[in-house]
Amino acid sequence: KGFVTVKIQSDHGIIGLIAVDKSQRGQGIGKKLILEVEHYLKGLRIMNLKVPTQLSNLKACKFYESLGFQKESLTYIYHINKL
């Protein structure tokens, strides 16, 4: 069990969320979801897919890299907590 969201820009898709039920992880469901998004985008003649994620999320970075994704750019977002 899992799901993925994708936003379509003019020339590329952007993964929004991807999640797989904890009890189902490690069975290739995440990979199948990404492949399904790629197939969907190809049907729309969109050949590029981007995935924003945080570098500190090592598991996600490793997952995306295992599917052939490469770092394209880094954006630093700072959280300020002021009471």
C-alpha positions as CSV (number, residue, x, y, z in Angstrom):
1,K,0.0,0.0,0.0
2,G,1.3,3.4,-1.0
3,F,0.7,6.6,-2.9
4,V,2.6,9.2,-4.8
5,T,1.7,12.7,-5.9
6,V,3.1,14.6,-8.9
7,K,2.8,18.2,-10.0
8,I,3.1,18.8,-13.7
9,Q,5.0,21.9,-14.9
10,S,5.4,22.8,-18.6
11,D,8.4,20.5,-19.3
12,H,8.7,18.4,-16.2
13,G,7.0,16.6,-13.3
14,I,7.7,17.2,-9.7
15,I,7.1,14.5,-7.0
16,G,5.2,16.0,-4.1
17,L,4.7,13.2,-1.7
18,I,5.5,9.5,-1.8
19,A,4.7,7.1,1.0
20,V,4.6,3.4,1.5
21,D,2.9,1.7,4.5
22,K,5.6,0.6,7.0
23,S,4.5,-3.0,6.9
24,Q,5.0,-3.0,3.1
25,R,8.4,-1.3,2.8
26,G,11.3,-3.1,1.2
27,Q,9.0,-4.8,-1.4
28,G,9.6,-2.5,-4.3
29,I,6.4,-0.5,-4.0
30,G,8.1,2.9,-3.9
31,K,10.0,2.0,-7.1
32,K,6.8,0.9,-8.8
33,L,5.2,4.1,-7.8
34,I,8.0,6.2,-9.3
35,L,8.0,4.1,-12.5
36,E,4.3,4.6,-12.8
37,V,4.7,8.4,-12.6
38,E,7.4,8.2,-15.2
39,H,5.1,6.2,-17.5
40,Y,2.3,8.6,-16.9
41,L,4.5,11.6,-17.8
42,K,5.8,9.9,-20.9
43,G,2.2,9.6,-22.1
44,L,2.1,13.4,-21.8
45,R,5.4,13.7,-23.6
46,I,7.1,14.9,-20.5
47,M,10.5,13.3,-20.1
48,N,11.9,14.9,-17.0
49,L,11.0,14.2,-13.4
50,K,12.3,16.1,-10.4
51,V,12.2,15.1,-6.7
52,P,12.7,17.7,-4.0
53,T,13.9,16.3,-0.7
54,Q,16.0,17.2,2.3
55,L,19.7,16.1,2.3
56,S,19.3,15.1,6.0
57,N,16.7,12.5,4.8
58,L,19.4,10.0,4.0
59,K,16.9,7.2,3.4
60,A,15.0,9.2,0.8
61,C,18.2,10.4,-0.9
62,K,19.5,6.8,-1.1
63,F,16.2,5.6,-2.5
64,Y,16.1,8.3,-5.2
65,E,19.7,7.8,-6.1
66,S,19.1,4.1,-6.5
67,L,16.5,5.0,-9.2
68,G,19.0,7.1,-11.1
69,F,18.1,10.5,-9.8
70,Q,21.0,13.0,-9.3
71,K,21.3,16.2,-7.3
72,E,20.5,19.1,-9.5
73,S,20.6,22.0,-7.0
74,L,20.6,22.8,-3.3
75,T,18.2,25.2,-1.6
76,Y,18.8,26.2,2.0
77,I,15.7,26.7,4.1
78,Y,16.1,28.0,7.6
79,H,13.6,27.6,10.4
80,I,13.6,30.3,13.0
81,N,11.7,29.6,16.2
82,K,11.3,32.7,18.2
83,L,9.0,32.8,21.2
